[in-house]
């Protein structure tokens, strides 16, 4: 069994794009580009995968720095007032991994306070051992290796004893730079282009939490 699991948050543990980030996107377009139709949910998942939300807004939609501040304000009005639910079975899986001696670290682009809020609200008392949320320094957030390297350093874990579970490429790229096993979480959407790319890049790719649980606890 792995000694440490570095797990993503949005769309890996909690069903947040469907219920928070996509509605926020629709509101951003309604207010800031009223002549455009919002992307569909599946296309929004693809934009998150490539080129990424920041590059989508600043590149494809040409948002100015001032507009990005407005975009952030609208987005945050959703993330601060809505709490996403955990995918069925994922909390029990993390608990079982902990009970077997494993350590759980969250590495996410969500803000730390929101991650801890979500666990407090929906994880039945389970709290991760460490949380690395959004950092304004790009070299301290995935895909850069710093969050994973720092987590393993603090916990005394070697890269070969850990795995990263993520639904998108930044976490996989972070893990690959350090020689950490890469596991893909594919239960949050049905977008074939993302699945194909993640299957190519990950050691294992799972479309059901149950299959991930079996692999994690039997490994």
Biotite code that builds the C-alpha atoms (Angstrom):
import biotite.structure as struc

atoms = struc.array([
    struc.Atom([0.000, 0.000, 0.000], chain_id="A", res_id=1, res_name="UNK", atom_name="CA", element="C"),
    struc.Atom([1.111, 3.558, -0.618], chain_id="A", res_id=2, res_name="UNK", atom_name="CA", element="C"),
    struc.Atom([2.144, 5.445, 2.494], chain_id="A", res_id=3, res_name="UNK", atom_name="CA", element="C"),
    struc.Atom([0.732, 8.756, 1.234], chain_id="A", res_id=4, res_name="UNK", atom_name="CA", element="C"),
    struc.Atom([-2.031, 9.825, -1.144], chain_id="A", res_id=5, res_name="UNK", atom_name="CA", element="C"),
    struc.Atom([-1.879, 13.354, -2.527], chain_id="A", res_id=6, res_name="UNK", atom_name="CA", element="C"),
    struc.Atom([-5.435, 13.995, -3.616], chain_id="A", res_id=7, res_name="UNK", atom_name="CA", element="C"),
    struc.Atom([-6.993, 16.774, -5.661], chain_id="A", res_id=8, res_name="UNK", atom_name="CA", element="C"),
    struc.Atom([-10.217, 18.383, -4.421], chain_id="A", res_id=9, res_name="UNK", atom_name="CA", element="C"),
    struc.Atom([-12.482, 19.751, -7.178], chain_id="A", res_id=10, res_name="UNK", atom_name="CA", element="C"),
    struc.Atom([-14.055, 17.040, -9.362], chain_id="A", res_id=11, res_name="UNK", atom_name="CA", element="C"),
    struc.Atom([-11.876, 14.423, -7.690], chain_id="A", res_id=12, res_name="UNK", atom_name="CA", element="C"),
    struc.Atom([-13.345, 14.431, -4.191], chain_id="A", res_id=13, res_name="UNK", atom_name="CA", element="C"),
    struc.Atom([-16.183, 16.961, -4.487], chain_id="A", res_id=14, res_name="UNK", atom_name="CA", element="C"),
    struc.Atom([-18.611, 17.466, -7.373], chain_id="A", res_id=15, res_name="UNK", atom_name="CA", element="C"),
    struc.Atom([-17.887, 21.171, -7.650], chain_id="A", res_id=16, res_name="UNK", atom_name="CA", element="C"),
    struc.Atom([-17.627, 22.132, -11.321], chain_id="A", res_id=17, res_name="UNK", atom_name="CA", element="C"),
    struc.Atom([-21.137, 20.912, -12.070], chain_id="A", res_id=18, res_name="UNK", atom_name="CA", element="C"),
    struc.Atom([-22.687, 22.680, -9.078], chain_id="A", res_id=19, res_name="UNK", atom_name="CA", element="C"),
    struc.Atom([-20.442, 25.710, -8.463], chain_id="A", res_id=20, res_name="UNK", atom_name="CA", element="C"),
    struc.Atom([-17.779, 26.539, -11.035], chain_id="A", res_id=21, res_name="UNK", atom_name="CA", element="C"),
    struc.Atom([-19.898, 26.033, -14.152], chain_id="A", res_id=22, res_name="UNK", atom_name="CA", element="C"),
    struc.Atom([-22.846, 28.108, -12.842], chain_id="A", res_id=23, res_name="UNK", atom_name="CA", element="C"),
    struc.Atom([-20.287, 30.784, -11.927], chain_id="A", res_id=24, res_name="UNK", atom_name="CA", element="C"),
    struc.Atom([-18.939, 30.667, -15.484], chain_id="A", res_id=25, res_name="UNK", atom_name="CA", element="C"),
    struc.Atom([-22.441, 31.144, -16.872], chain_id="A", res_id=26, res_name="UNK", atom_name="CA", element="C"),
    struc.Atom([-22.949, 34.169, -14.629], chain_id="A", res_id=27, res_name="UNK", atom_name="CA", element="C"),
    struc.Atom([-19.571, 35.628, -15.618], chain_id="A", res_id=28, res_name="UNK", atom_name="CA", element="C"),
    struc.Atom([-20.478, 35.395, -19.298], chain_id="A", res_id=29, res_name="UNK", atom_name="CA", element="C"),
    struc.Atom([-23.955, 36.821, -18.664], chain_id="A", res_id=30, res_name="UNK", atom_name="CA", element="C"),
    struc.Atom([-22.521, 39.869, -16.923], chain_id="A", res_id=31, res_name="UNK", atom_name="CA", element="C"),
    struc.Atom([-19.268, 40.416, -18.779], chain_id="A", res_id=32, res_name="UNK", atom_name="CA", element="C"),
    struc.Atom([-19.865, 39.110, -22.300], chain_id="A", res_id=33, res_name="UNK", atom_name="CA", element="C"),
    struc.Atom([-23.669, 39.320, -22.681], chain_id="A", res_id=34, res_name="UNK", atom_name="CA", element="C"),
    struc.Atom([-23.462, 38.786, -26.432], chain_id="A", res_id=35, res_name="UNK", atom_name="CA", element="C"),
    struc.Atom([-21.932, 35.334, -26.001], chain_id="A", res_id=36, res_name="UNK", atom_name="CA", element="C"),
    struc.Atom([-23.497, 32.024, -25.053], chain_id="A", res_id=37, res_name="UNK", atom_name="CA", element="C"),
    struc.Atom([-21.757, 30.259, -22.155], chain_id="A", res_id=38, res_name="UNK", atom_name="CA", element="C"),
    struc.Atom([-19.863, 27.110, -23.031], chain_id="A", res_id=39, res_name="UNK", atom_name="CA", element="C"),
    struc.Atom([-21.695, 23.851, -22.448], chain_id="A", res_id=40, res_name="UNK", atom_name="CA", element="C"),
    struc.Atom([-20.803, 21.912, -19.313], chain_id="A", res_id=41, res_name="UNK", atom_name="CA", element="C"),
    struc.Atom([-18.730, 19.363, -21.255], chain_id="A", res_id=42, res_name="UNK", atom_name="CA", element="C"),
    struc.Atom([-16.874, 22.099, -23.144], chain_id="A", res_id=43, res_name="UNK", atom_name="CA", element="C"),
    struc.Atom([-16.260, 23.886, -19.838], chain_id="A", res_id=44, res_name="UNK", atom_name="CA", element="C"),
    struc.Atom([-14.645, 20.709, -18.511], chain_id="A", res_id=45, res_name="UNK", atom_name="CA", element="C"),
    struc.Atom([-12.458, 20.697, -21.632], chain_id="A", res_id=46, res_name="UNK", atom_name="CA", element="C"),
    struc.Atom([-11.492, 24.348, -21.117], chain_id="A", res_id=47, res_name="UNK", atom_name="CA", element="C"),
    struc.Atom([-10.481, 23.515, -17.549], chain_id="A", res_id=48, res_name="UNK", atom_name="CA", element="C"),
    struc.Atom([-8.311, 20.731, -18.941], chain_id="A", res_id=49, res_name="UNK", atom_name="CA", element="C"),
    struc.Atom([-6.805, 22.836, -21.719], chain_id="A", res_id=50, res_name="UNK", atom_name="CA", element="C"),
    struc.Atom([-5.836, 25.651, -21.874], chain_id="A", res_id=51, res_name="UNK", atom_name="CA", element="C"),
    struc.Atom([-6.985, 26.219, -18.274], chain_id="A", res_id=52, res_name="UNK", atom_name="CA", element="C"),
    struc.Atom([-9.488, 28.747, -16.953], chain_id="A", res_id=53, res_name="UNK", atom_name="CA", element="C"),
    struc.Atom([-7.041, 31.668, -16.665], chain_id="A", res_id=54, res_name="UNK", atom_name="CA", element="C"),
    struc.Atom([-5.773, 31.261, -20.223], chain_id="A", res_id=55, res_name="UNK", atom_name="CA", element="C"),
    struc.Atom([-9.313, 30.794, -21.526], chain_id="A", res_id=56, res_name="UNK", atom_name="CA", element="C"),
    struc.Atom([-10.462, 34.119, -20.094], chain_id="A", res_id=57, res_name="UNK", atom_name="CA", element="C"),
    struc.Atom([-7.317, 36.116, -20.885], chain_id="A", res_id=58, res_name="UNK", atom_name="CA", element="C"),
    struc.Atom([-6.602, 34.430, -24.228], chain_id="A", res_id=59, res_name="UNK", atom_name="CA", element="C"),
    struc.Atom([-9.817, 33.374, -25.942], chain_id="A", res_id=60, res_name="UNK", atom_name="CA", element="C"),
    struc.Atom([-12.024, 36.061, -24.372], chain_id="A", res_id=61, res_name="UNK", atom_name="CA", element="C"),
    struc.Atom([-9.322, 38.734, -23.986], chain_id="A", res_id=62, res_name="UNK", atom_name="CA", element="C"),
    struc.Atom([-10.258, 39.714, -20.447], chain_id="A", res_id=63, res_name="UNK", atom_name="CA", element="C"),
    struc.Atom([-8.199, 42.664, -19.236], chain_id="A", res_id=64, res_name="UNK", atom_name="CA", element="C"),
    struc.Atom([-6.538, 42.652, -15.793], chain_id="A", res_id=65, res_name="UNK", atom_name="CA", element="C"),
    struc.Atom([-9.451, 44.755, -14.525], chain_id="A", res_id=66, res_name="UNK", atom_name="CA", element="C"),
    struc.Atom([-11.946, 42.303, -15.986], chain_id="A", res_id=67, res_name="UNK", atom_name="CA", element="C"),
    struc.Atom([-10.097, 39.400, -14.382], chain_id="A", res_id=68, res_name="UNK", atom_name="CA", element="C"),
    struc.Atom([-10.607, 41.059, -11.007], chain_id="A", res_id=69, res_name="UNK", atom_name="CA", element="C"),
    struc.Atom([-14.326, 41.276, -11.752], chain_id="A", res_id=70, res_name="UNK", atom_name="CA", element="C"),
    struc.Atom([-14.354, 37.653, -12.931], chain_id="A", res_id=71, res_name="UNK", atom_name="CA", element="C"),
    struc.Atom([-12.667, 36.571, -9.699], chain_id="A", res_id=72, res_name="UNK", atom_name="CA", element="C"),
    struc.Atom([-15.206, 38.500, -7.638], chain_id="A", res_id=73, res_name="UNK", atom_name="CA", element="C"),
    struc.Atom([-18.154, 36.814, -9.371], chain_id="A", res_id=74, res_name="UNK", atom_name="CA", element="C"),
    struc.Atom([-16.532, 33.374, -9.125], chain_id="A", res_id=75, res_name="UNK", atom_name="CA", element="C"),
    struc.Atom([-15.759, 33.847, -5.444], chain_id="A", res_id=76, res_name="UNK", atom_name="CA", element="C"),
    struc.Atom([-19.360, 34.865, -4.738], chain_id="A", res_id=77, res_name="UNK", atom_name="CA", element="C"),
    struc.Atom([-20.261, 31.317, -5.778], chain_id="A", res_id=78, res_name="UNK", atom_name="CA", element="C"),
    struc.Atom([-17.431, 29.478, -4.020], chain_id="A", res_id=79, res_name="UNK", atom_name="CA", element="C"),
    struc.Atom([-18.053, 31.251, -0.716], chain_id="A", res_id=80, res_name="UNK", atom_name="CA", element="C"),
    struc.Atom([-21.809, 30.649, -0.631], chain_id="A", res_id=81, res_name="UNK", atom_name="CA", element="C"),
    struc.Atom([-22.156, 27.122, -2.060], chain_id="A", res_id=82, res_name="UNK", atom_name="CA", element="C"),
    struc.Atom([-20.735, 23.923, -0.590], chain_id="A", res_id=83, res_name="UNK", atom_name="CA", element="C"),
    struc.Atom([-20.171, 20.989, -2.976], chain_id="A", res_id=84, res_name="UNK", atom_name="CA", element="C"),
    struc.Atom([-20.979, 17.421, -2.000], chain_id="A", res_id=85, res_name="UNK", atom_name="CA", element="C"),
    struc.Atom([-18.405, 14.638, -1.907], chain_id="A", res_id=86, res_name="UNK", atom_name="CA", element="C"),
    struc.Atom([-18.685, 11.905, -4.514], chain_id="A", res_id=87, res_name="UNK", atom_name="CA", element="C"),
    struc.Atom([-20.305, 8.811, -2.986], chain_id="A", res_id=88, res_name="UNK", atom_name="CA", element="C"),
    struc.Atom([-17.690, 6.473, -1.543], chain_id="A", res_id=89, res_name="UNK", atom_name="CA", element="C"),
    struc.Atom([-14.699, 8.813, -1.660], chain_id="A", res_id=90, res_name="UNK", atom_name="CA", element="C"),
    struc.Atom([-14.775, 9.783, 2.029], chain_id="A", res_id=91, res_name="UNK", atom_name="CA", element="C"),
    struc.Atom([-15.062, 6.147, 3.108], chain_id="A", res_id=92, res_name="UNK", atom_name="CA", element="C"),
    struc.Atom([-12.129, 5.342, 0.826], chain_id="A", res_id=93, res_name="UNK", atom_name="CA", element="C"),
    struc.Atom([-9.962, 8.024, 2.405], chain_id="A", res_id=94, res_name="UNK", atom_name="CA", element="C"),
    struc.Atom([-10.969, 6.883, 5.886], chain_id="A", res_id=95, res_name="UNK", atom_name="CA", element="C"),
    struc.Atom([-10.101, 3.269, 5.096], chain_id="A", res_id=96, res_name="UNK", atom_name="CA", element="C"),
    struc.Atom([-6.739, 4.334, 3.675], chain_id="A", res_id=97, res_name="UNK", atom_name="CA", element="C"),
    struc.Atom([-6.036, 6.309, 6.864], chain_id="A", res_id=98, res_name="UNK", atom_name="CA", element="C"),
    struc.Atom([-7.142, 3.368, 9.043], chain_id="A", res_id=99, res_name="UNK", atom_name="CA", element="C"),
    struc.Atom([-4.670, 1.155, 7.189], chain_id="A", res_id=100, res_name="UNK", atom_name="CA", element="C"),
    struc.Atom([-1.835, 3.541, 8.055], chain_id="A", res_id=101, res_name="UNK", atom_name="CA", element="C"),
    struc.Atom([-1.892, 5.897, 5.074], chain_id="A", res_id=102, res_name="UNK", atom_name="CA", element="C"),
    struc.Atom([-1.542, 9.675, 5.086], chain_id="A", res_id=103, res_name="UNK", atom_name="CA", element="C"),
    struc.Atom([-3.832, 11.962, 3.064], chain_id="A", res_id=104, res_name="UNK", atom_name="CA", element="C"),
    struc.Atom([-2.697, 15.303, 1.660], chain_id="A", res_id=105, res_name="UNK", atom_name="CA", element="C"),
    struc.Atom([-4.926, 17.633, -0.368], chain_id="A", res_id=106, res_name="UNK", atom_name="CA", element="C"),
    struc.Atom([-3.187, 19.495, -3.210], chain_id="A", res_id=107, res_name="UNK", atom_name="CA", element="C"),
    struc.Atom([-5.672, 21.742, -4.966], chain_id="A", res_id=108, res_name="UNK", atom_name="CA", element="C"),
    struc.Atom([-6.229, 25.032, -6.775], chain_id="A", res_id=109, res_name="UNK", atom_name="CA", element="C"),
    struc.Atom([-9.120, 25.750, -4.404], chain_id="A", res_id=110, res_name="UNK", atom_name="CA", element="C"),
    struc.Atom([-8.513, 28.016, -1.446], chain_id="A", res_id=111, res_name="UNK", atom_name="CA", element="C"),
    struc.Atom([-7.455, 26.213, 1.732], chain_id="A", res_id=112, res_name="UNK", atom_name="CA", element="C"),
    struc.Atom([-10.303, 27.648, 3.802], chain_id="A", res_id=113, res_name="UNK", atom_name="CA", element="C"),
    struc.Atom([-12.864, 26.314, 1.326], chain_id="A", res_id=114, res_name="UNK", atom_name="CA", element="C"),
    struc.Atom([-11.257, 22.875, 1.260], chain_id="A", res_id=115, res_name="UNK", atom_name="CA", element="C"),
    struc.Atom([-11.349, 22.660, 5.051], chain_id="A", res_id=116, res_name="UNK", atom_name="CA", element="C"),
    struc.Atom([-14.938, 23.959, 5.041], chain_id="A", res_id=117, res_name="UNK", atom_name="CA", element="C"),
    struc.Atom([-15.981, 21.220, 2.612], chain_id="A", res_id=118, res_name="UNK", atom_name="CA", element="C"),
    struc.Atom([-14.363, 18.513, 4.737], chain_id="A", res_id=119, res_name="UNK", atom_name="CA", element="C"),
    struc.Atom([-15.907, 19.942, 7.882], chain_id="A", res_id=120, res_name="UNK", atom_name="CA", element="C"),
    struc.Atom([-19.331, 19.978, 6.268], chain_id="A", res_id=121, res_name="UNK", atom_name="CA", element="C"),
    struc.Atom([-19.408, 16.668, 4.403], chain_id="A", res_id=122, res_name="UNK", atom_name="CA", element="C"),
    struc.Atom([-16.575, 14.322, 5.409], chain_id="A", res_id=123, res_name="UNK", atom_name="CA", element="C"),
    struc.Atom([-18.043, 12.912, 8.619], chain_id="A", res_id=124, res_name="UNK", atom_name="CA", element="C"),
    struc.Atom([-15.174, 14.096, 10.795], chain_id="A", res_id=125, res_name="UNK", atom_name="CA", element="C"),
    struc.Atom([-12.373, 13.127, 8.429], chain_id="A", res_id=126, res_name="UNK", atom_name="CA", element="C"),
    struc.Atom([-9.651, 15.785, 8.144], chain_id="A", res_id=127, res_name="UNK", atom_name="CA", element="C"),
    struc.Atom([-6.647, 15.547, 5.768], chain_id="A", res_id=128, res_name="UNK", atom_name="CA", element="C"),
    struc.Atom([-3.183, 15.396, 7.297], chain_id="A", res_id=129, res_name="UNK", atom_name="CA", element="C"),
    struc.Atom([-2.056, 18.411, 5.246], chain_id="A", res_id=130, res_name="UNK", atom_name="CA", element="C"),
    struc.Atom([-3.751, 20.848, 2.850], chain_id="A", res_id=131, res_name="UNK", atom_name="CA", element="C"),
    struc.Atom([-2.019, 22.801, 0.097], chain_id="A", res_id=132, res_name="UNK", atom_name="CA", element="C"),
    struc.Atom([-4.549, 25.152, -1.491], chain_id="A", res_id=133, res_name="UNK", atom_name="CA", element="C"),
    struc.Atom([-4.298, 28.022, -3.957], chain_id="A", res_id=134, res_name="UNK", atom_name="CA", element="C"),
    struc.Atom([-1.063, 29.985, -3.743], chain_id="A", res_id=135, res_name="UNK", atom_name="CA", element="C"),
    struc.Atom([-0.531, 33.342, -5.476], chain_id="A", res_id=136, res_name="UNK", atom_name="CA", element="C"),
    struc.Atom([3.026, 32.241, -6.228], chain_id="A", res_id=137, res_name="UNK", atom_name="CA", element="C"),
    struc.Atom([2.731, 30.067, -9.363], chain_id="A", res_id=138, res_name="UNK", atom_name="CA", element="C"),
    struc.Atom([5.849, 28.139, -8.352], chain_id="A", res_id=139, res_name="UNK", atom_name="CA", element="C"),
    struc.Atom([4.066, 26.972, -5.202], chain_id="A", res_id=140, res_name="UNK", atom_name="CA", element="C"),
    struc.Atom([1.022, 25.468, -6.911], chain_id="A", res_id=141, res_name="UNK", atom_name="CA", element="C"),
    struc.Atom([0.655, 22.572, -9.324], chain_id="A", res_id=142, res_name="UNK", atom_name="CA", element="C"),
    struc.Atom([1.805, 21.785, -11.983], chain_id="A", res_id=143, res_name="UNK", atom_name="CA", element="C"),
    struc.Atom([4.999, 22.931, -10.267], chain_id="A", res_id=144, res_name="UNK", atom_name="CA", element="C"),
    struc.Atom([6.341, 20.188, -7.988], chain_id="A", res_id=145, res_name="UNK", atom_name="CA", element="C"),
    struc.Atom([6.682, 22.319, -4.832], chain_id="A", res_id=146, res_name="UNK", atom_name="CA", element="C"),
    struc.Atom([3.399, 21.301, -3.094], chain_id="A", res_id=147, res_name="UNK", atom_name="CA", element="C"),
    struc.Atom([4.073, 17.583, -3.477], chain_id="A", res_id=148, res_name="UNK", atom_name="CA", element="C"),
    struc.Atom([7.752, 17.897, -2.628], chain_id="A", res_id=149, res_name="UNK", atom_name="CA", element="C"),
    struc.Atom([6.990, 19.969, 0.463], chain_id="A", res_id=150, res_name="UNK", atom_name="CA", element="C"),
    struc.Atom([4.260, 17.573, 1.626], chain_id="A", res_id=151, res_name="UNK", atom_name="CA", element="C"),
    struc.Atom([6.522, 14.528, 1.336], chain_id="A", res_id=152, res_name="UNK", atom_name="CA", element="C"),
    struc.Atom([9.353, 16.382, 3.073], chain_id="A", res_id=153, res_name="UNK", atom_name="CA", element="C"),
    struc.Atom([7.146, 17.312, 6.034], chain_id="A", res_id=154, res_name="UNK", atom_name="CA", element="C"),
    struc.Atom([5.782, 13.777, 6.347], chain_id="A", res_id=155, res_name="UNK", atom_name="CA", element="C"),
    struc.Atom([9.044, 11.935, 5.740], chain_id="A", res_id=156, res_name="UNK", atom_name="CA", element="C"),
    struc.Atom([7.713, 10.077, 2.710], chain_id="A", res_id=157, res_name="UNK", atom_name="CA", element="C"),
    struc.Atom([9.770, 9.073, -0.335], chain_id="A", res_id=158, res_name="UNK", atom_name="CA", element="C"),
    struc.Atom([8.278, 9.777, -3.796], chain_id="A", res_id=159, res_name="UNK", atom_name="CA", element="C"),
    struc.Atom([8.118, 6.047, -4.516], chain_id="A", res_id=160, res_name="UNK", atom_name="CA", element="C"),
    struc.Atom([5.845, 5.574, -1.506], chain_id="A", res_id=161, res_name="UNK", atom_name="CA", element="C"),
    struc.Atom([3.226, 8.085, -2.700], chain_id="A", res_id=162, res_name="UNK", atom_name="CA", element="C"),
    struc.Atom([0.575, 8.532, -5.364], chain_id="A", res_id=163, res_name="UNK", atom_name="CA", element="C"),
    struc.Atom([-1.288, 11.528, -6.760], chain_id="A", res_id=164, res_name="UNK", atom_name="CA", element="C"),
    struc.Atom([-4.995, 11.273, -7.577], chain_id="A", res_id=165, res_name="UNK", atom_name="CA", element="C"),
    struc.Atom([-6.276, 14.031, -9.880], chain_id="A", res_id=166, res_name="UNK", atom_name="CA", element="C"),
    struc.Atom([-8.909, 14.563, -12.556], chain_id="A", res_id=167, res_name="UNK", atom_name="CA", element="C"),
    struc.Atom([-6.823, 17.060, -14.568], chain_id="A", res_id=168, res_name="UNK", atom_name="CA", element="C"),
    struc.Atom([-3.301, 17.310, -15.933], chain_id="A", res_id=169, res_name="UNK", atom_name="CA", element="C"),
    struc.Atom([-1.656, 19.808, -13.502], chain_id="A", res_id=170, res_name="UNK", atom_name="CA", element="C"),
    struc.Atom([-1.580, 17.258, -10.686], chain_id="A", res_id=171, res_name="UNK", atom_name="CA", element="C"),
    struc.Atom([-0.341, 14.540, -13.020], chain_id="A", res_id=172, res_name="UNK", atom_name="CA", element="C"),
    struc.Atom([2.429, 16.798, -14.316], chain_id="A", res_id=173, res_name="UNK", atom_name="CA", element="C"),
    struc.Atom([3.399, 17.699, -10.745], chain_id="A", res_id=174, res_name="UNK", atom_name="CA", element="C"),
    struc.Atom([3.651, 14.018, -9.806], chain_id="A", res_id=175, res_name="UNK", atom_name="CA", element="C"),
    struc.Atom([5.559, 13.004, -12.922], chain_id="A", res_id=176, res_name="UNK", atom_name="CA", element="C"),
    struc.Atom([8.328, 15.517, -12.206], chain_id="A", res_id=177, res_name="UNK", atom_name="CA", element="C"),
    struc.Atom([8.993, 13.829, -8.851], chain_id="A", res_id=178, res_name="UNK", atom_name="CA", element="C"),
    struc.Atom([8.560, 10.181, -9.820], chain_id="A", res_id=179, res_name="UNK", atom_name="CA", element="C"),
    struc.Atom([5.275, 9.841, -7.905], chain_id="A", res_id=180, res_name="UNK", atom_name="CA", element="C"),
    struc.Atom([2.664, 7.387, -9.184], chain_id="A", res_id=181, res_name="UNK", atom_name="CA", element="C"),
    struc.Atom([-0.117, 9.028, -11.204], chain_id="A", res_id=182, res_name="UNK", atom_name="CA", element="C"),
    struc.Atom([-3.754, 7.983, -10.752], chain_id="A", res_id=183, res_name="UNK", atom_name="CA", element="C"),
    struc.Atom([-6.581, 9.505, -12.788], chain_id="A", res_id=184, res_name="UNK", atom_name="CA", element="C"),
    struc.Atom([-10.013, 10.277, -11.313], chain_id="A", res_id=185, res_name="UNK", atom_name="CA", element="C"),
    struc.Atom([-12.569, 9.946, -14.110], chain_id="A", res_id=186, res_name="UNK", atom_name="CA", element="C"),
    struc.Atom([-15.873, 9.726, -12.241], chain_id="A", res_id=187, res_name="UNK", atom_name="CA", element="C"),
    struc.Atom([-16.702, 13.455, -12.353], chain_id="A", res_id=188, res_name="UNK", atom_name="CA", element="C"),
    struc.Atom([-17.515, 13.763, -16.055], chain_id="A", res_id=189, res_name="UNK", atom_name="CA", element="C"),
    struc.Atom([-18.017, 11.823, -19.294], chain_id="A", res_id=190, res_name="UNK", atom_name="CA", element="C"),
    struc.Atom([-15.772, 13.880, -21.614], chain_id="A", res_id=191, res_name="UNK", atom_name="CA", element="C"),
    struc.Atom([-14.006, 11.423, -23.915], chain_id="A", res_id=192, res_name="UNK", atom_name="CA", element="C"),
    struc.Atom([-11.169, 13.751, -24.989], chain_id="A", res_id=193, res_name="UNK", atom_name="CA", element="C"),
    struc.Atom([-10.115, 14.300, -21.371], chain_id="A", res_id=194, res_name="UNK", atom_name="CA", element="C"),
    struc.Atom([-10.420, 10.615, -20.556], chain_id="A", res_id=195, res_name="UNK", atom_name="CA", element="C"),
    struc.Atom([-8.230, 9.586, -23.480], chain_id="A", res_id=196, res_name="UNK", atom_name="CA", element="C"),
    struc.Atom([-5.488, 12.056, -22.557], chain_id="A", res_id=197, res_name="UNK", atom_name="CA", element="C"),
    struc.Atom([-5.593, 11.168, -18.870], chain_id="A", res_id=198, res_name="UNK", atom_name="CA", element="C"),
    struc.Atom([-5.512, 7.446, -19.651], chain_id="A", res_id=199, res_name="UNK", atom_name="CA", element="C"),
    struc.Atom([-2.399, 8.088, -21.715], chain_id="A", res_id=200, res_name="UNK", atom_name="CA", element="C"),
    struc.Atom([-0.671, 10.080, -18.993], chain_id="A", res_id=201, res_name="UNK", atom_name="CA", element="C"),
    struc.Atom([-1.654, 8.169, -15.851], chain_id="A", res_id=202, res_name="UNK", atom_name="CA", element="C"),
    struc.Atom([-0.389, 4.874, -14.518], chain_id="A", res_id=203, res_name="UNK", atom_name="CA", element="C"),
    struc.Atom([-4.009, 3.955, -13.733], chain_id="A", res_id=204, res_name="UNK", atom_name="CA", element="C"),
    struc.Atom([-7.283, 5.647, -14.657], chain_id="A", res_id=205, res_name="UNK", atom_name="CA", element="C"),
    struc.Atom([-10.550, 5.005, -12.859], chain_id="A", res_id=206, res_name="UNK", atom_name="CA", element="C"),
    struc.Atom([-14.088, 5.811, -13.962], chain_id="A", res_id=207, res_name="UNK", atom_name="CA", element="C"),
    struc.Atom([-15.631, 4.591, -10.690], chain_id="A", res_id=208, res_name="UNK", atom_name="CA", element="C"),
    struc.Atom([-14.734, 5.364, -7.094], chain_id="A", res_id=209, res_name="UNK", atom_name="CA", element="C"),
    struc.Atom([-15.258, 1.681, -6.270], chain_id="A", res_id=210, res_name="UNK", atom_name="CA", element="C"),
    struc.Atom([-12.489, 0.633, -8.663], chain_id="A", res_id=211, res_name="UNK", atom_name="CA", element="C"),
    struc.Atom([-10.117, 3.245, -7.258], chain_id="A", res_id=212, res_name="UNK", atom_name="CA", element="C"),
    struc.Atom([-10.871, 2.063, -3.725], chain_id="A", res_id=213, res_name="UNK", atom_name="CA", element="C"),
    struc.Atom([-10.067, -1.541, -4.617], chain_id="A", res_id=214, res_name="UNK", atom_name="CA", element="C"),
    struc.Atom([-6.785, -0.588, -6.229], chain_id="A", res_id=215, res_name="UNK", atom_name="CA", element="C"),
    struc.Atom([-5.740, 1.773, -3.402], chain_id="A", res_id=216, res_name="UNK", atom_name="CA", element="C"),
    struc.Atom([-6.437, -0.619, -0.558], chain_id="A", res_id=217, res_name="UNK", atom_name="CA", element="C"),
    struc.Atom([-5.117, -3.726, -2.286], chain_id="A", res_id=218, res_name="UNK", atom_name="CA", element="C"),
    struc.Atom([-1.928, -2.071, -3.571], chain_id="A", res_id=219, res_name="UNK", atom_name="CA", element="C"),
])
